[in-house]
Amino acid sequence: MFYMRYCSFSYLIKEYRMQLQELKTLVEYGAVGSLIATQVKEGWVLAITKKEYKSKSENGVLNLARGGVRTFKTLDALNKLVKSELHSSTFTVC
């Protein structure tokens, strides 16, 4: 299930980037605050906010192994990755 609401997270693309394996580890340890799907020109990007730790939080986007931001053509493709790889049933669509 995913929730849809209006918001802008385009600034996250310039912030911290992480690969899928790092994101899986963060999800496993419960360090992810929220997963946010945001639309960009080429498709959809998965933005991540880490839970605050010692009054510091980090935001970022899912990155490709070879560099660059991982972009999904459809929201269904992004949903499939979240359900299969991250075992998380919810994310917010912005």
C-alpha positions as CSV (number, residue, x, y, z in Angstrom):
1,M,0.0,0.0,0.0
2,F,1.2,3.5,-0.7
3,Y,-0.2,6.9,0.2
4,M,-0.4,9.9,-2.1
5,R,0.0,13.5,-1.0
6,Y,1.5,16.6,-2.5
7,C,5.1,17.5,-1.5
8,S,8.4,18.4,-3.0
9,F,11.5,16.4,-2.3
10,S,13.5,17.3,-5.4
11,Y,16.2,18.8,-3.1
12,L,17.0,15.2,-1.9
13,I,18.5,14.3,-5.3
14,K,21.4,16.7,-4.5
15,E,21.8,15.3,-1.0
16,Y,23.2,12.0,0.3
17,R,22.9,9.0,-2.1
18,M,22.9,5.3,-1.1
19,Q,22.9,2.0,-2.9
20,L,20.3,-0.7,-2.4
21,Q,22.5,-2.9,-0.2
22,E,23.0,0.0,2.3
23,L,19.3,0.8,2.2
24,K,18.5,-2.8,2.9
25,T,20.8,-2.8,6.0
26,L,19.2,0.4,7.3
27,V,15.7,-1.0,6.9
28,E,16.8,-4.2,8.7
29,Y,18.1,-2.2,11.7
30,G,15.1,0.1,11.7
31,A,17.1,3.2,10.9
32,V,14.8,4.4,8.1
33,G,12.4,7.1,9.0
34,S,10.3,7.0,5.8
35,L,10.4,6.1,2.2
36,I,9.1,8.6,-0.3
37,A,8.4,8.2,-4.0
38,T,8.7,11.5,-5.8
39,Q,8.2,12.1,-9.5
40,V,11.0,13.5,-11.6
41,K,11.2,14.2,-15.3
42,E,12.4,10.7,-16.3
43,G,10.0,8.8,-13.9
44,W,10.1,8.1,-10.1
45,V,12.8,8.3,-7.5
46,L,12.9,6.7,-4.1
47,A,13.8,9.2,-1.4
48,I,14.9,8.0,2.0
49,T,14.9,9.8,5.4
50,K,16.9,8.3,8.1
51,K,15.6,8.4,11.7
52,E,17.1,11.2,13.7
53,Y,20.2,10.1,15.7
54,K,21.9,12.5,18.2
55,S,19.8,15.4,16.8
56,K,21.1,14.7,13.3
57,S,19.1,13.2,10.4
58,E,20.2,12.4,6.9
59,N,18.1,12.4,3.7
60,G,19.0,10.8,0.4
61,V,17.9,9.0,-2.7
62,L,18.5,5.5,-4.0
63,N,21.6,5.3,-6.1
64,L,22.7,2.9,-8.9
65,A,25.7,0.7,-8.3
66,R,27.5,2.3,-11.2
67,G,26.6,5.8,-10.1
68,G,23.7,8.1,-10.7
69,V,20.2,8.3,-9.3
70,R,18.1,5.1,-9.7
71,T,15.0,6.1,-11.6
72,F,11.9,3.9,-12.1
73,K,9.8,4.3,-15.2
74,T,6.6,3.5,-13.3
75,L,5.3,3.7,-9.8
76,D,4.5,0.0,-10.0
77,A,8.1,-0.8,-10.6
78,L,9.2,1.2,-7.5
79,N,6.5,-0.5,-5.5
80,K,7.7,-4.0,-6.6
81,L,11.3,-3.1,-5.4
82,V,10.1,-1.9,-2.0
83,K,7.9,-5.0,-1.4
84,S,10.5,-7.5,-2.6
85,E,13.8,-6.1,-1.6
86,L,13.0,-3.9,1.4
87,H,10.1,-5.9,2.9
88,S,8.4,-2.6,3.6
89,S,4.7,-2.4,2.8
90,T,4.3,1.4,2.9
91,F,5.8,4.5,1.3
92,T,4.5,7.9,0.6
93,V,4.0,9.2,-2.9
94,C,4.7,12.9,-3.4
